[in-house]
Amino acid sequence: MAGTNLLTLLDDITVLLDDIATMSKVATKKTAGVLGDDLALNAQQVTGVAAERELPVVWAVAKGSFLNKAILVPAALLISVWLPWLITPLLMLGGLFLCFEGAEKVFAKFLPHDDKSESEGEKLDLVEYEKQKVKGAIRTDFILSAEIIVITLGTVAAATLINQALVLCVIAIIMTIGVYGLVAGIVKLDDAGLYLLNQSKLSANKFKEILGKGLLAAAPRLMQFLAFAGTVAMFLVGGGILVHGIKALHHIQIAVTNYGQTIVGTTGEVLAPLIFDGLLGVIAGLVVVLGHLAYLKIFKK
């Protein structure tokens, strides 16, 4: 009797694990796009840090990301049970914040700066600069993690509460390890290139020399690309959240996508919604930035 009960329990556990694995696979596919944006944004956020502090900074942000998800997973489950209508407004606020951050970066790059603020920024010691980088990266991660959690929750909405909780935990762990493992690898590419170059001098290995030089040449270009891609991702993700949160915008996006498909076929079907999300993100970001500047001029004199 006891043996039969044990076998039944093991069978139930196997079925549960199989269900979790299947749902986690589906959720991973649906959140893959956000994962790419998350990678670009976080790699961009840790640029500019001293080489010897890159890995400690990535680790600090990764710990912050785990903490974000430790807050978001139970919060998402509670909200889905008690206040399901609140998920979309909260996500939209996060999307607006991403658009705002992206627009701020554009303003900072192309518009004149206040010399006083620049000189003050230069006076920041390295420890404070590093803290600001970590805080900014964790803040951005919180919004992207929230979107990943909500998308995952939508994927497993029909499952039991325990299955939802387990799938959310699996996705949270996999995504965090995957993103920050890749970020750590990206920011240390130049060190890997230098190591291979030094090894090639000792062993006279031509392949190591070519590979080392290639990594050293590629690393700064990759970081420049990620800085650009990270800003673009802010607009795409932020605009996408707004589109899916406002039905009128979603209908317009569908119309634009259909029009793009009639002109250039599959290419238009793929690019049209991305362009629509990006432009909407830029417009929303500029509106929020201008509103913020107006607020500062009126109330912070």
Phi and psi in degrees as a GROMACS rama.xvg file:
@    title "Ramachandran Plot"
@    xaxis  label "Phi"
@    yaxis  label "Psi"
@TYPE xy
-64.0038  -38.4002  ALA-2
-65.1903  -39.463  GLY-3
-64.2746  -42.8102  THR-4
-62.9627  -39.1038  ASN-5
-65.3055  -43.2881  LEU-6
-64.1973  -38.1698  LEU-7
-64.0002  -41.9902  THR-8
-62.9249  -45.1907  LEU-9
-62.9242  -38.5659  LEU-10
-64.4814  -41.6826  ASP-11
-63.2971  -41.5339  ASP-12
-63.7582  -41.3299  ILE-13
-62.5388  -44.5406  THR-14
-61.7549  -43.6862  VAL-15
-61.0582  -46.7796  LEU-16
-63.7912  -37.5697  LEU-17
-64.4763  -42.582  ASP-18
-62.09  -43.7265  ASP-19
-62.1867  -43.9952  ILE-20
-62.6614  -43.1318  ALA-21
-64.0982  -48.2051  THR-22
-65.9623  -36.1884  MET-23
-65.5744  -37.9473  SER-24
-63.5385  -44.6203  LYS-25
-63.4595  -44.8699  VAL-26
-64.0583  -38.3817  ALA-27
-62.01  -41.9181  THR-28
-62.3014  -41.8271  LYS-29
-71.9815  -26.4824  LYS-30
-98.598  4.92231  THR-31
-60.5558  -38.6129  ALA-32
-63.3973  -43.0316  GLY-33
-66.6467  -34.0036  VAL-34
-60.7127  -41.2747  LEU-35
-62.8977  -42.7587  GLY-36
-63.9444  -40.5543  ASP-37
-60.3521  -42.5727  ASP-38
-63.3188  -48.7224  LEU-39
-61.4865  -44.6927  ALA-40
-64.3127  -44.9719  LEU-41
-74.5382  -33.1695  ASN-42
-64.735  -37.2416  ALA-43
-67.2827  -39.3068  GLN-44
-65.0139  -28.8227  GLN-45
-96.7398  6.72855  VAL-46
-73.2388  154.426  THR-47
89.5493  -1.12837  GLY-48
-90.0775  147.631  VAL-49
-55.0592  142.505  ALA-50
-54.4269  -42.4381  ALA-51
-72.206  -11.4223  GLU-52
-106.029  1.81787  ARG-53
-63.2714  -50.5826  GLU-54
-65.6229  -42.9999  LEU-55
-58.9176  -36.6452  PRO-56
-68.2312  -43.9544  VAL-57
-59.9789  -41.7468  VAL-58
-65.069  -40.1403  TRP-59
-63.1055  -41.3911  ALA-60
-69.2112  -38.7933  VAL-61
-61.3796  -41.9988  ALA-62
-62.9357  -40.3592  LYS-63
-62.8296  -36.8277  GLY-64
-66.497  -41.4648  SER-65
-61.8647  -40.5704  PHE-66
-64.7428  -41.6805  LEU-67
-54.5731  -47.0801  ASN-68
-73.0239  -29.5025  LYS-69
-65.8163  -27.717  ALA-70
-83.4095  -42.7658  ILE-71
-72.2932  -37.7791  LEU-72
-61.7014  -54.8433  VAL-73
-65.9134  -34.7808  PRO-74
-63.1611  -43.552  ALA-75
-63.3992  -41.0294  ALA-76
-64.6612  -42.9502  LEU-77
-65.7991  -43.4575  LEU-78
-65.2453  -39.6763  ILE-79
-63.9031  -28.896  SER-80
-84.5173  -45.5906  VAL-81
-100.078  -37.2119  TRP-82
-134.74  60.7679  LEU-83
-60.0669  -28.588  PRO-84
-67.917  -16.3784  TRP-85
-82.3446  -17.363  LEU-86
-61.9566  -47.5137  ILE-87
-63.6316  -48.3345  THR-88
-58.4351  -38.9798  PRO-89
-66.0023  -42.2235  LEU-90
-62.7641  -39.8265  LEU-91
-65.7848  -37.2927  MET-92
-61.6543  -42.3033  LEU-93
-62.7729  -40.5793  GLY-94
-62.6003  -41.9285  GLY-95
-62.5804  -37.9763  LEU-96
-65.648  -39.885  PHE-97
-62.1339  -43.9529  LEU-98
-60.4809  -41.0758  CYS-99
-61.3296  -45.6315  PHE-100
-63.4297  -41.5052  GLU-101
-63.3199  -44.374  GLY-102
-64.4729  -37.7194  ALA-103
-60.0593  -40.8861  GLU-104
-64.4679  -40.0934  LYS-105
-64.9435  -45.1719  VAL-106
-58.6082  -44.5455  PHE-107
-64.663  -31.1311  ALA-108
-82.6064  -38.7089  LYS-109
-107.507  -15.4496  PHE-110
-105.739  152.793  LEU-111
-59.4503  144.837  PRO-112
-101.503  157.063  HIS-113
-76.2685  118.179  ASP-114
-55.9802  -36.1125  ASP-115
-63.2742  -45.0193  LYS-116
-66.3842  -34.0966  SER-117
-65.9933  -44.6014  GLU-118
-64.6672  -35.2963  SER-119
-67.1667  -38.4613  GLU-120
-63.8723  -37.0748  GLY-121
-67.7295  -25.8572  GLU-122
-79.5649  -10.3759  LYS-123
-61.0972  131.146  LEU-124
-73.3623  164.489  ASP-125
-63.1695  -34.785  LEU-126
-64.2079  -44.9174  VAL-127
-66.6689  -39.7135  GLU-128
-60.8716  -42.428  TYR-129
-64.7581  -41.5056  GLU-130
-61.0562  -41.7433  LYS-131
-64.7087  -40.4117  GLN-132
-60.1925  -46.8224  LYS-133
-63.6275  -45.4554  VAL-134
-60.5132  -44.6516  LYS-135
-62.2815  -42.0749  GLY-136
-66.7778  -40.7838  ALA-137
-67.4275  -38.0517  ILE-138
-63.2475  -45.3341  ARG-139
-65.9115  -40.7473  THR-140
-59.8198  -36.0217  ASP-141
-59.2275  -44.1211  PHE-142
-67.9856  -45.4448  ILE-143
-67.0818  -37.6378  LEU-144
-63.7112  -38.9731  SER-145
-60.8317  -41.7373  ALA-146
-66.0949  -41.6604  GLU-147
-60.5291  -44.0039  ILE-148
-63.9722  -43.4362  ILE-149
-66.8877  -42.3099  VAL-150
-60.9702  -44.2354  ILE-151
-62.0339  -43.0161  THR-152
-61.8444  -39.3253  LEU-153
-64.5474  -34.1514  GLY-154
-67.7564  -34.447  THR-155
-109.38  24.009  VAL-156
-58.8486  -31.0842  ALA-157
-84.0509  -7.98927  ALA-158
-80.5022  169.519  ALA-159
-70.1901  162.948  THR-160
-61.0727  -40.2659  LEU-161
-65.4336  -40.0363  ILE-162
-65.9881  -40.1297  ASN-163
-59.1644  -46.1445  GLN-164
-62.6087  -43.2412  ALA-165
-66.6774  -42.9971  LEU-166
-63.7154  -43.4376  VAL-167
-59.4737  -41.6911  LEU-168
-64.8536  -43.5698  CYS-169
-61.377  -48.5302  VAL-170
-62.5064  -42.8932  ILE-171
-60.2647  -43.6728  ALA-172
-69.728  -47.0029  ILE-173
-61.642  -46.295  ILE-174
-63.2758  -42.8146  MET-175
-66.7901  -47.3205  THR-176
-63.1721  -43.5575  ILE-177
-62.9865  -48.8839  GLY-178
-64.2967  -50.3048  VAL-179
-78.8619  -22.3883  TYR-180
-65.0618  -44.1162  GLY-181
-67.5928  -40.0474  LEU-182
-60.3995  -43.7824  VAL-183
-60.5347  -41.4011  ALA-184
-65.5234  -39.7762  GLY-185
-65.8821  -46.179  ILE-186
-71.6327  -15.1736  VAL-187
-105.149  13.5179  LYS-188
-59.4086  -41.983  LEU-189
-65.0562  -37.1795  ASP-190
-64.74  -39.1691  ASP-191
-63.7409  -40.4475  ALA-192
-63.7431  -42.9169  GLY-193
-64.1678  -39.571  LEU-194
-62.7201  -46.771  TYR-195
-63.178  -37.2421  LEU-196
-65.2558  -42.8326  LEU-197
-65.3456  -39.4388  ASN-198
-65.6289  -35.6184  GLN-199
-66.1525  -31.2058  SER-200
-69.8078  -33.5477  LYS-201
-77.4308  -37.2779  LEU-202
-104.619  -3.05226  SER-203
56.0871  38.6103  ALA-204
-93.1426  113.068  ASN-205
-66.4165  -37.3129  LYS-206
-63.4314  -44.2205  PHE-207
-62.237  -37.7812  LYS-208
-64.6148  -46.1063  GLU-209
-64.9566  -44.4241  ILE-210
-65.4663  -40.569  LEU-211
-63.4848  -44.9697  GLY-212
-64.511  -38.9934  LYS-213
-63.0087  -43.019  GLY-214
-66.1703  -40.2972  LEU-215
-64.5786  -37.3461  LEU-216
-74.015  -34.6182  ALA-217
-79.1076  -32.3121  ALA-218
-55.562  -52.765  ALA-219
-64.9243  -34.9348  PRO-220
-67.665  -38.6043  ARG-221
-64.9763  -41.0653  LEU-222
-66.7916  -37.0668  MET-223
-63.8354  -42.6422  GLN-224
-63.6757  -41.8752  PHE-225
-66.5929  -33.8737  LEU-226
-63.0181  -42.6634  ALA-227
-68.2051  -46.1872  PHE-228
-64.0288  -34.6044  ALA-229
-64.0402  -41.1801  GLY-230
-67.5984  -42.6764  THR-231
-61.2576  -40.6323  VAL-232
-62.0358  -35.0085  ALA-233
-59.543  -44.8505  MET-234
-68.4209  -41.9376  PHE-235
-65.5534  -47.5099  LEU-236
-68.5079  -45.6998  VAL-237
-61.7657  -46.1937  GLY-238
-64.1289  -39.2494  GLY-239
-62.9381  -39.4162  GLY-240
-63.3963  -42.4676  ILE-241
-65.1173  -40.5639  LEU-242
-61.499  -44.2043  VAL-243
-78.0825  -14.3088  HIS-244
-92.3769  -20.6457  GLY-245
-117.482  114.589  ILE-246
-58.5234  -40.6506  LYS-247
-60.1732  -44.2124  ALA-248
-65.0407  -37.9804  LEU-249
-63.7531  -40.2612  HIS-250
-65.8953  -39.4077  HIS-251
-64.4319  -41.69  ILE-252
-61.4268  -41.5143  GLN-253
-62.2672  -41.9777  ILE-254
-63.5121  -42.7297  ALA-255
-63.9317  -41.5953  VAL-256
-62.9581  -44.6391  THR-257
-62.1843  -40.0016  ASN-258
-65.1961  -42.8864  TYR-259
-63.1548  -35.9973  GLY-260
-67.3772  -38.1943  GLN-261
-68.1332  -26.4119  THR-262
-85.8219  -52.2075  ILE-263
-123.215  18.8542  VAL-264
69.28  -137.319  GLY-265
-60.9887  -35.9122  THR-266
-60.1681  -44  THR-267
-65.5111  -36.9008  GLY-268
-63.1179  -34.3759  GLU-269
-81.1891  -44.8968  VAL-270
-80.5361  -34.439  LEU-271
-56.4934  -48.7498  ALA-272
-65.9063  -33.14  PRO-273
-65.6512  -45.0106  LEU-274
-64.3003  -41.2108  ILE-275
-61.6538  -48.6399  PHE-276
-60.1918  -43.6218  ASP-277
-63.7073  -46.6168  GLY-278
-64.6408  -40.7307  LEU-279
-62.552  -40.4291  LEU-280
-62.3946  -41.6535  GLY-281
-62.8617  -48.0097  VAL-282
-61.1869  -47.4483  ILE-283
-62.0801  -41.0027  ALA-284
-63.9226  -43.4214  GLY-285
-64.1785  -40.4936  LEU-286
-61.681  -45.4298  VAL-287
-67.1174  -41.4928  VAL-288
-62.7349  -45.8255  VAL-289
-63.2778  -40.2268  LEU-290
-62.8221  -39.2364  GLY-291
-66.0611  -42.7431  HIS-292
-64.2184  -40.9406  LEU-293
-63.0152  -40.6068  ALA-294
-62.0639  -43.9311  TYR-295
-64.0222  -39.0808  LEU-296
-68.6854  -36.8474  LYS-297
-79.8118  -44.283  ILE-298
-105.504  -11.1557  PHE-299
-113.241  24.7446  LYS-300
